[in-house]
């Protein structure tokens, strides 16, 4: 029998390595975790990014809404009121008239109601908070999407209100012994600043987003003619920080647009910086101001007409540096416009059209004869408000 010989290995050499078995279960586990992370990221982008996936975002949020063939969901029914003002906060509709303030949820529940005696109701909002007030009166109701936050009472007749995104409120009011005054209320309801004018009329006012600075438009006689001036104050100082005289006529409205204050005058938009310098002017070039919305994201939307009345109008969007973003002709009579985020809604007697800020058409809805107001939303949907009901249009 042949002998089998075995050789001993060299103990100084490295022992042979074992081949590891592939752990497929662990690999599938990591794949599942990675997929879940990607889905969460995409879902967050859909739900919270207002500049992307707007259509998908609306389909996710309003998947349970019952819509008609036009894409409208009938959400609110209410009693008709004369001279009714309205706004929309995160699913809640606020209606204000001479006699009532009512807040309705999407399921028709009455979230808040107050009986009032207003001369003329008006509403200012920042998307999450609304100031309902009486023009010529003294009461201001601050509401969020759930109900009343606080009630303020001024010692002068209210001319107008402005809310910044932080919740600071600028109130322009007439006061005894003065032409007018501007009071700033912070988001706690306290008044850290008040500016009183004894020789010039105050037309309107706005407060910066950080609440540290405000601007007011005064109007008075200068060198034999009336002129408007933007006066800027820091809220921790009684002395004006800067002022800028405008070359245009009467100022109808003012708000913060982008990085500048934007004053809407009868013949143009005037953009004034925080330093009080006039940064730019968008001239209306002889056309008439019909309607304007300053609530878009860094731009103004303006309807201009060749005549004081009639349907021959043009819609323009203007950046905070005075540059034209977009323009388009509108054939019908414009009943209302509103801007929010990157969208502009134009309600005419025969149709609702939603544009982006470059004025490309995003959606159009016909048969809107019941609507008298439109409230644009940053997600691309729009609320059509009629005398007795309101519908949410979901393109």
VOGU-3710 file (C-alpha; in Angstrom, 3 decimals, decimal comma):
1> xxxxxxxxxx> 0,000/0,000/0,000  1,313/3,344/-0,970  1,755/5,713/1,869  0,051/9,088/1,724  2,282/11,899/2,695  1,020/15,062/4,323  2,931/18,290/4,433  2,635/20,551/7,415  2,051/24,118/6,711  4,523/26,814/7,562
11> xxxxxxxxxx> 3,358/28,380/10,796  5,086/31,624/9,750  2,847/32,057/6,720  -0,540/33,798/6,843  -3,424/31,288/7,062  -5,769/31,141/4,068  -8,814/33,489/4,220  -12,319/32,160/4,268  -14,721/33,345/1,615  -17,519/35,245/3,394
21> xxxxxxxxxx> -21,052/34,289/2,552  -23,180/37,086/1,078  -25,764/38,372/3,561  -28,697/39,157/1,271  -31,000/39,937/4,169  -28,775/42,790/5,316  -28,515/44,090/1,760  -32,321/44,136/1,397  -32,599/45,871/4,755  -30,293/48,703/3,674
31> xxxxxxxxxx> -32,126/48,976/0,346  -35,472/49,291/2,114  -34,109/51,978/4,456  -32,637/53,926/1,546  -35,897/53,729/-0,399  -37,868/54,957/2,625  -35,508/57,918/3,065  -35,893/58,879/-0,612  -39,692/58,667/-0,357  -39,708/60,854/2,752
41> xxxxxxxxxx> -37,530/63,452/1,017  -39,787/63,467/-2,056  -42,925/63,696/0,106  -41,465/66,636/2,053  -40,625/68,387/-1,213  -44,159/67,802/-2,492  -45,885/68,990/0,680  -43,705/71,917/1,730  -41,827/73,287/-1,277  -44,061/75,964/-2,795
51> xxxxxxxxxx> -41,989/76,247/-5,974  -42,109/72,627/-7,149  -44,551/69,781/-7,624  -47,537/72,072/-7,008  -49,958/69,939/-8,974  -48,884/66,727/-7,224  -48,943/68,517/-3,907  -52,549/69,609/-4,434  -53,573/66,087/-5,466  -52,062/64,691/-2,253
61> xxxxxxxxxx> -53,544/67,300/0,098  -56,989/67,388/-1,527  -57,287/63,726/-2,492  -60,488/63,380/-0,428  -62,146/66,542/-1,738  -65,310/66,030/-3,806  -64,848/68,018/-7,005  -67,169/68,776/-9,884  -66,271/68,388/-13,567  -64,508/71,783/-13,518
71> xxxxxxxxxx> -62,202/70,864/-10,636  -64,045/72,939/-8,021  -64,810/71,735/-4,515  -67,793/73,444/-2,878  -66,612/74,077/0,651  -68,563/76,927/2,199  -72,182/78,042/2,364  -73,277/81,166/4,226  -75,935/83,860/4,349  -75,597/86,714/1,900
81> xxxxxxxxxx> -74,385/90,003/3,387  -74,021/93,431/1,858  -70,460/94,850/1,407  -68,797/91,670/2,664  -64,985/91,399/2,977  -63,239/88,045/3,084  -59,943/86,204/3,390  -58,724/82,616/3,612  -56,397/81,179/6,254  -55,222/77,557/6,014
91> xxxxxxxxxx> -58,647/76,056/5,257  -60,718/78,615/7,174  -62,811/81,249/5,416  -63,274/84,578/7,220  -66,247/86,747/6,245  -66,755/90,261/7,600  -69,721/92,577/7,054  -71,266/95,557/8,813  -73,019/93,241/11,276  -71,011/90,020/11,619
101> xxxxxxxxxx> -67,573/88,420/11,601  -67,792/84,704/10,824  -65,126/82,028/10,400  -66,022/78,728/8,694  -64,006/75,510/8,461  -63,906/73,326/5,328  -66,534/70,998/6,786  -68,938/73,906/7,277  -68,388/74,233/11,015  -68,587/77,738/12,468
111> xxxxxxxxxx> -65,259/78,276/14,234  -65,903/81,862/15,330  -68,702/84,391/15,245  -68,990/87,952/16,526  -71,776/90,498/16,184  -70,327/93,902/15,293  -71,446/97,385/14,296  -69,018/98,333/11,532  -69,239/101,297/9,191  -67,305/99,451/6,463
121> xxxxxxxxxx> -65,489/96,172/7,027  -61,983/95,474/5,720  -59,452/92,664/6,059  -55,648/92,558/5,982  -53,813/89,241/6,222  -50,362/87,644/5,970  -51,479/84,099/5,123  -51,592/82,843/8,710  -53,105/85,817/10,570  -55,888/88,222/9,622
131> xxxxxxxxxx> -56,797/91,668/10,924  -60,522/92,363/10,513  -61,298/96,011/11,149  -63,806/98,793/10,716  -62,803/101,648/8,396  -63,753/104,753/10,360  -64,225/102,716/13,527  -61,924/101,723/16,396  -62,058/97,911/16,619  -59,587/95,361/15,216
141> xxxxxxxxxx> -60,118/91,598/15,482  -56,980/89,491/15,017  -57,750/85,909/13,977  -55,794/82,832/12,987  -57,194/79,718/11,261  -58,730/78,484/14,540  -60,432/81,616/15,818  -59,881/84,860/17,697  -56,328/85,613/18,852  -56,963/89,032/20,370
151> xxxxxxxxxx> -59,075/92,153/20,017  -57,568/95,646/19,849  -59,253/98,994/20,367  -57,644/102,158/19,034  -58,089/105,696/20,329  -58,596/107,044/16,804  -60,661/106,281/13,706  -58,965/103,553/11,666  -57,936/104,403/8,111  -56,080/101,188/7,256
161> xxxxxxxxxx> -54,061/98,217/8,561  -51,036/96,278/7,348  -49,672/92,946/8,631  -46,159/91,647/8,046  -45,311/87,935/7,957  -44,158/87,980/11,588  -47,509/89,269/12,801  -46,594/92,913/13,448  -49,502/95,240/12,713  -49,297/98,813/11,387
171> xxxxxxxxxx> -52,485/100,797/12,037  -53,072/104,181/10,396  -55,727/106,183/12,249  -57,036/109,694/12,702  -56,453/111,137/16,163  -57,755/114,222/17,893  -55,287/117,105/17,558  -53,381/115,403/14,680  -53,880/114,893/10,983  -53,270/111,152/11,545
181> xxxxxxxxxx> -51,062/108,666/13,392  -49,435/105,289/12,771  -49,269/102,768/15,616  -47,207/99,562/15,474  -48,456/96,564/17,458  -46,085/93,611/17,830  -47,153/89,961/17,627  -47,950/90,016/21,374  -50,405/92,892/21,050  -48,105/95,467/22,631
191> xxxxxxxxxx> -47,482/98,875/21,025  -43,744/99,653/20,906  -44,060/102,624/18,526  -46,413/105,423/17,502  -45,848/108,182/14,957  -48,174/111,229/15,024  -48,414/113,844/12,296  -49,788/117,291/13,109  -49,135/119,013/9,775  -49,261/116,273/7,095
201> xxxxxxxxxx> -51,926/113,725/6,258  -50,946/110,070/6,632  -52,205/107,946/3,756  -50,919/104,434/4,488  -48,129/102,598/6,293  -46,196/99,309/6,256  -43,890/97,543/8,706  -40,757/95,611/7,712  -40,649/91,827/8,086  -38,346/91,950/11,123
211> xxxxxxxxxx> -40,608/94,491/12,860  -37,728/96,921/13,440  -38,651/99,557/10,845  -41,800/101,109/9,439  -42,599/103,441/6,574  -45,545/105,826/6,262  -46,765/107,852/3,293  -47,544/111,463/4,151  -49,267/113,959/1,888  -49,139/117,734/2,152
221> xxxxxxxxxx> -48,647/120,960/0,268  -45,115/121,643/-0,928  -44,177/124,583/-3,155  -47,774/125,272/-4,102  -48,817/121,684/-4,925  -49,599/118,491/-3,064  -46,825/115,931/-2,819  -46,419/112,475/-1,258  -43,433/111,557/0,897  -42,322/108,203/2,297
231> xxxxxxxxxx> -41,070/108,714/5,859  -39,079/105,888/7,486  -38,748/105,308/11,230  -37,030/102,764/13,398  -39,525/101,536/15,960  -37,079/102,244/18,792  -36,662/105,933/17,870  -38,980/108,950/17,715  -36,828/110,690/15,110  -37,264/109,839/11,416
241> xxxxxxxxxx> -34,468/107,742/9,950  -34,968/108,911/6,351  -37,533/110,310/3,928  -38,125/110,245/0,203  -40,366/112,601/-1,758  -42,241/110,879/-4,570  -42,731/112,471/-7,957  -46,074/110,743/-8,539  -49,564/111,722/-7,514  -51,705/110,387/-4,693
251> xxxxxxxxxx> -50,613/107,088/-3,106  -53,326/104,451/-2,702  -51,418/101,616/-1,064  -47,987/100,602/0,200  -46,394/97,358/1,362  -43,057/95,584/1,529  -42,269/93,926/-1,812  -39,061/91,930/-1,850  -36,350/94,036/-0,235  -38,048/97,418/-0,807
261> xxxxxxxxxx> -41,169/99,339/0,124  -43,558/99,651/-2,820  -45,856/102,687/-2,969  -48,745/102,393/-5,446  -49,487/105,837/-6,865  -51,946/106,922/-9,522  -49,243/107,079/-12,190  -46,648/104,472/-11,174  -45,058/102,101/-8,677  -42,357/103,674/-6,522
271> xxxxxxxxxx> -39,798/101,388/-4,876  -38,056/102,858/-1,815  -35,250/101,115/0,081  -34,829/100,770/3,836  -32,332/103,644/3,649  -35,030/105,987/2,315  -33,634/106,212/-1,208  -35,887/105,775/-4,218  -34,540/102,649/-5,893  -36,782/102,423/-8,952
281> xxxxxxxxxx> -39,994/103,595/-10,608  -42,332/101,665/-12,873  -44,185/104,298/-14,893  -47,764/103,574/-15,964  -47,092/105,697/-19,077  -50,431/107,464/-19,187  -52,575/104,399/-18,512  -54,975/104,242/-15,582  -54,497/102,114/-12,477  -57,428/99,687/-12,179
291> xxxxxxxxxx> -56,338/97,098/-9,610  -53,171/96,086/-7,792  -51,969/93,240/-5,549  -48,733/93,451/-3,537  -49,041/90,032/-1,879  -46,973/88,037/-4,385  -43,550/86,659/-3,540  -41,281/89,619/-4,353  -43,363/91,262/-7,099  -46,386/93,489/-7,701
301> xxxxxxxxxx> -49,293/92,578/-9,993  -51,096/95,514/-11,601  -54,059/95,888/-13,948  -53,800/98,987/-16,152  -56,430/100,395/-18,495  -56,187/102,732/-21,440  -59,396/104,351/-20,209  -60,890/104,868/-16,751  -63,522/102,219/-17,450  -64,081/99,448/-19,955
311> xxxxxxxxxx> -62,461/96,131/-20,771  -59,357/97,272/-22,649  -56,827/96,362/-19,952  -53,315/95,030/-19,492  -51,901/92,914/-16,651  -48,263/93,458/-15,674  -45,995/91,975/-13,007  -43,133/94,094/-11,695  -40,100/93,023/-9,632  -38,919/94,945/-6,560
321> xxxxxxxxxx> -36,208/96,615/-8,682  -38,859/98,162/-10,956  -38,179/95,783/-13,853  -41,068/94,382/-15,867  -41,411/90,613/-15,362  -44,349/89,917/-17,653  -47,327/91,503/-19,370  -50,450/90,303/-21,135  -53,610/91,806/-22,596  -56,964/91,066/-20,936
331> xxxxxxxxxx> -60,091/91,298/-23,020  -62,816/90,946/-20,376  -63,859/93,193/-17,537  -61,636/92,499/-14,493  -63,654/92,005/-11,304  -60,769/91,139/-8,976  -57,112/90,096/-8,882  -54,956/88,516/-6,199  -51,357/87,317/-6,031  -49,819/84,690/-3,757
341> xxxxxxxxxx> -46,441/82,997/-4,001  -45,542/82,744/-7,687  -49,162/82,871/-8,946  -51,591/85,628/-9,996  -55,344/85,042/-10,233  -57,442/87,293/-12,472  -61,223/87,051/-12,151  -63,181/88,401/-15,096  -66,915/88,325/-15,653  -66,595/85,289/-17,949
351> xxxxxxxxxx> -63,557/83,336/-16,652  -60,899/82,875/-13,999  -57,306/82,722/-15,233  -54,320/81,728/-13,113  -50,906/82,896/-14,303  -47,381/82,412/-13,028  -45,470/85,595/-12,248  -44,106/85,700/-15,815  -47,782/85,685/-16,875  -47,741/82,310/-18,564
361> xxxxxxxxxx> -51,229/80,783/-18,277  -51,272/77,949/-15,718  -55,014/77,239/-15,614  -58,325/78,676/-16,764  -61,882/78,142/-15,553  -65,014/79,275/-17,345  -68,522/79,617/-15,939  -67,605/81,724/-12,903  -70,698/83,900/-12,974  -71,405/83,266/-9,278
371> xxxxxxxxxx> -68,013/84,650/-8,132  -67,334/88,227/-7,142  -63,932/87,847/-5,429  -60,904/85,589/-5,861  -58,356/84,624/-3,202  -55,169/83,210/-4,732  -53,187/80,629/-2,761  -49,464/79,928/-2,909  -50,027/76,258/-3,858  -51,688/77,222/-7,159
381> xxxxxxxxxx> -55,308/76,797/-6,054  -57,767/79,683/-5,843  -60,877/80,330/-3,771  -63,838/81,758/-5,688  -66,126/83,702/-3,360  -69,726/84,414/-4,249  -72,637/86,055/-2,455  -73,750/82,841/-0,684  -71,040/80,231/-1,280  -67,331/79,781/-1,962
391> xxxxx> -65,585/77,097/-4,030  -61,937/76,051/-4,103  -60,637/75,671/-7,661  -58,026/72,914/-7,839  -56,297/72,974/-11,267
//
